[in-house]
Amino acid sequence: MSEARARLVNEAAGAAPVDPMTDLPLIVGRNLRRLRVRQGHSLERLAKQSGVSRAMLGQIETGKSVPTIGLLWKIAVALGVPFASLIAAEDTGGILVLRRANAKLLSSNQGQFTSRALFPFDSERKVEFYELRLAPLHRENADAHAPGTRENLVVARGTVEIISGSGRPVTLSEGDAILFEADVPHSYRNLGTEEAILFLVMTYVEAIG
């Protein structure tokens, strides 16, 4: 793979520059194997679906060869993943530290409700993890998420009322947890006079990102 083509691959992914002779083959190979195994594809099956030979796929996975951009697109389409998923430097292994000082908070209602993502946004995912903070006595209304989306909440501090769709209100105290369908309008209400803290795991039917 030429150095110019390697730069083009990295620019397409928005990734930091890497050494095209060392880092990139390992990154692509690791990502390809992870995505293939996760979807239950054998090399033979992926070869048939992508039009890329089994031998070439094997060489890519072992880091012995880096495909052209055209081959990468074929593989990405066959796996049904974004192109960047194959060349992203981050993968599911190793350790990723998310410093609170560097967090980007999403807020609403003049800061009465804040949400902090506890996961990297630049990777494909079906699960997201958030820290939620509710101001005293504040109620936050949420629109319905994608069909099949579920929320799993645990209250770390305070007393909170949860309403999902037309269901009855559920009151949760510190340490209580709830799992509910979030593809309908729902709400969170802080029943106390101090800030409430919750941790939320959101699960989607189809991968996003």
C-alpha positions as a printed NumPy array, in Angstrom:
array([[  0.   ,   0.   ,   0.   ],
       [  1.48 ,   3.375,  -1.007],
       [  2.13 ,   6.058,   1.602],
       [ -0.241,   8.434,  -0.213],
       [ -3.022,   5.835,  -0.185],
       [ -2.427,   5.156,   3.508],
       [ -2.823,   8.863,   4.25 ],
       [ -6.072,   8.893,   2.273],
       [ -7.418,   5.992,   4.342],
       [ -6.602,   7.801,   7.565],
       [ -8.107,  11.065,   6.387],
       [-11.323,   9.235,   5.46 ],
       [-11.532,   7.862,   8.985],
       [-10.622,  11.121,  10.657],
       [ -7.871,   9.238,  12.47 ],
       [ -4.471,  10.398,  13.62 ],
       [ -1.604,   9.653,  11.199],
       [ -0.08 ,   6.211,  11.527],
       [  2.934,   4.5  ,  10.028],
       [  1.526,   2.81 ,   6.904],
       [  4.146,   0.05 ,   7.099],
       [  3.442,  -0.994,  10.695],
       [  0.399,   0.378,  12.524],
       [ -2.201,   0.33 ,   9.772],
       [ -1.977,  -3.373,   8.816],
       [ -2.34 ,  -4.373,  12.47 ],
       [ -5.243,  -1.997,  13.059],
       [ -7.166,  -3.149,   9.982],
       [ -6.456,  -6.818,  10.684],
       [ -7.569,  -6.599,  14.312],
       [-10.748,  -4.719,  13.422],
       [-11.645,  -7.059,  10.578],
       [-11.286, -10.183,  12.704],
       [-13.274,  -8.669,  15.58 ],
       [-16.139,  -7.599,  13.313],
       [-16.167, -10.884,  11.373],
       [-16.186, -13.076,  14.482],
       [-18.805, -10.923,  16.176],
       [-21.155, -11.451,  13.231],
       [-20.448, -15.179,  13.084],
       [-18.874, -15.165,   9.609],
       [-16.264, -17.66 ,   8.51 ],
       [-13.554, -16.472,   6.123],
       [-15.238, -18.468,   3.339],
       [-18.617, -16.872,   3.93 ],
       [-17.225, -13.351,   4.093],
       [-15.229, -14.008,   0.934],
       [-18.412, -14.951,  -0.941],
       [-20.338, -11.933,   0.352],
       [-17.588,  -9.389,  -0.261],
       [-15.973, -10.682,  -3.427],
       [-12.582, -10.554,  -1.683],
       [-10.702, -13.863,  -1.736],
       [-10.361, -15.962,   1.402],
       [ -6.58 , -15.817,   1.061],
       [ -6.598, -12.018,   0.953],
       [ -8.942, -11.797,   3.967],
       [ -6.62 , -14.105,   5.891],
       [ -3.599, -11.981,   5.027],
       [ -5.436,  -8.844,   6.117],
       [ -6.463, -10.33 ,   9.462],
       [ -2.9  , -11.4  ,  10.246],
       [ -1.544,  -7.962,   9.361],
       [  0.454,  -9.268,   6.409],
       [ -1.429,  -7.177,   3.865],
       [ -3.45 ,  -3.97 ,   3.792],
       [ -6.142,  -3.806,   1.111],
       [ -6.815,  -0.943,  -1.235],
       [ -9.606,   1.451,  -0.374],
       [-11.784,  -0.35 ,  -2.918],
       [-11.361,  -3.676,  -1.126],
       [-11.991,  -2.037,   2.235],
       [-15.282,  -0.666,   0.946],
       [-16.31 ,  -4.111,  -0.306],
       [-15.554,  -5.663,   3.086],
       [-17.337,  -2.886,   4.976],
       [-20.452,  -3.25 ,   2.814],
       [-20.458,  -7.028,   3.238],
       [-20.204,  -6.669,   7.027],
       [-22.783,  -3.873,   7.085],
       [-20.508,  -1.546,   9.077],
       [-19.184,   1.981,   8.491],
       [-15.956,   2.199,   6.515],
       [-14.229,   3.82 ,   9.486],
       [-14.942,   0.773,  11.664],
       [-12.238,  -1.129,   9.795],
       [ -9.535,   1.507,  10.159],
       [-10.33 ,   3.127,  13.514],
       [ -7.342,   3.075,  15.831],
       [ -9.536,   2.368,  18.857],
       [-10.866,  -1.138,  19.315],
       [-12.626,  -3.057,  22.076],
       [ -9.379,  -4.163,  23.694],
       [ -7.078,  -2.333,  26.058],
       [ -7.933,   0.457,  28.462],
       [ -9.693,   3.718,  27.649],
       [ -9.815,   6.397,  30.355],
       [-12.559,   9.041,  30.146],
       [-11.526,  11.923,  32.405],
       [-14.354,  13.857,  34.026],
       [-12.466,  17.092,  33.431],
       [-12.544,  16.433,  29.664],
       [-16.171,  15.315,  29.483],
       [-18.656,  17.084,  27.255],
       [-21.914,  17.452,  29.156],
       [-25.257,  17.593,  27.393],
       [-27.73 ,  19.717,  29.329],
       [-31.309,  20.928,  29.086],
       [-33.673,  23.238,  30.909],
       [-30.952,  25.701,  31.916],
       [-28.772,  22.951,  33.333],
       [-31.503,  21.31 ,  35.418],
       [-30.725,  18.024,  33.662],
       [-27.257,  16.927,  32.532],
       [-26.045,  13.811,  30.763],
       [-22.425,  12.652,  30.592],
       [-21.449,   9.913,  28.158],
       [-19.284,   7.212,  29.733],
       [-18.276,   5.692,  26.397],
       [-16.425,   6.83 ,  23.238],
       [-18.675,   8.214,  20.515],
       [-16.339,   7.206,  17.68 ],
       [-17.125,   3.485,  17.672],
       [-20.001,   1.321,  16.517],
       [-22.15 ,   0.212,  19.43 ],
       [-25.458,  -1.236,  20.59 ],
       [-25.018,  -0.167,  24.206],
       [-24.413,   3.276,  25.712],
       [-23.586,   4.204,  29.31 ],
       [-24.462,   7.583,  30.848],
       [-24.319,   9.487,  34.111],
       [-27.507,  11.546,  34.598],
       [-27.988,  14.397,  37.06 ],
       [-31.371,  15.885,  37.965],
       [-31.761,  19.182,  39.78 ],
       [-33.971,  19.211,  42.913],
       [-37.673,  18.632,  42.102],
       [-36.955,  18.776,  38.359],
       [-38.829,  16.591,  35.862],
       [-37.155,  15.752,  32.562],
       [-39.332,  14.516,  29.677],
       [-37.692,  12.326,  27.026],
       [-38.98 ,  11.518,  23.56 ],
       [-39.348,   7.941,  22.361],
       [-36.108,   6.337,  21.17 ],
       [-35.72 ,   3.939,  18.227],
       [-38.021,   0.868,  18.256],
       [-36.8  ,  -1.809,  20.654],
       [-34.579,   0.523,  22.693],
       [-34.429,  -0.317,  26.415],
       [-33.125,   1.64 ,  29.378],
       [-31.635,   0.183,  32.537],
       [-31.335,   2.779,  35.329],
       [-29.855,   2.651,  38.806],
       [-30.184,   5.478,  41.318],
       [-26.864,   6.399,  42.899],
       [-28.228,   9.279,  44.951],
       [-31.694,  10.632,  45.747],
       [-35.253,   9.537,  45.09 ],
       [-36.528,   9.508,  41.522],
       [-39.842,   8.846,  39.801],
       [-39.805,   7.115,  36.413],
       [-42.747,   7.018,  33.986],
       [-42.587,   5.009,  30.758],
       [-45.391,   5.517,  28.224],
       [-48.82 ,   5.118,  29.787],
       [-47.469,   3.017,  32.644],
       [-47.859,   3.894,  36.3  ],
       [-45.153,   6.019,  37.973],
       [-42.396,   4.023,  39.683],
       [-40.507,   5.517,  42.62 ],
       [-36.857,   4.53 ,  43.034],
       [-34.65 ,   5.211,  46.035],
       [-30.874,   5.093,  46.304],
       [-29.613,   1.713,  45.105],
       [-32.874,   0.788,  43.305],
       [-32.789,  -0.115,  39.61 ],
       [-35.328,  -0.375,  36.794],
       [-35.408,  -1.782,  33.266],
       [-38.037,  -0.439,  30.863],
       [-38.937,  -0.003,  27.204],
       [-37.698,   3.396,  26.039],
       [-39.267,   3.442,  22.569],
       [-42.164,   5.407,  24.051],
       [-42.141,   8.859,  25.678],
       [-40.785,   8.646,  29.215],
       [-39.72 ,  10.904,  32.058],
       [-37.445,  11.163,  35.077],
       [-38.434,  13.289,  38.1  ],
       [-36.337,  14.133,  41.114],
       [-38.632,  13.916,  44.161],
       [-36.032,  15.285,  46.556],
       [-34.603,  18.689,  47.446],
       [-31.026,  17.7  ,  46.528],
       [-29.479,  16.801,  43.187],
       [-30.194,  13.201,  42.113],
       [-27.609,  11.088,  40.315],
       [-28.481,   8.127,  38.113],
       [-26.503,   5.78 ,  35.89 ],
       [-28.142,   4.703,  32.65 ],
       [-27.384,   1.822,  30.298],
       [-29.209,   2.207,  26.978],
       [-29.467,  -0.806,  24.676],
       [-30.382,  -0.556,  20.988],
       [-31.638,  -3.291,  18.68 ],
       [-29.317,  -2.239,  15.85 ],
       [-25.802,  -0.885,  16.13 ],
       [-25.289,   2.861,  15.78 ],
       [-22.297,   5.083,  15.433]])
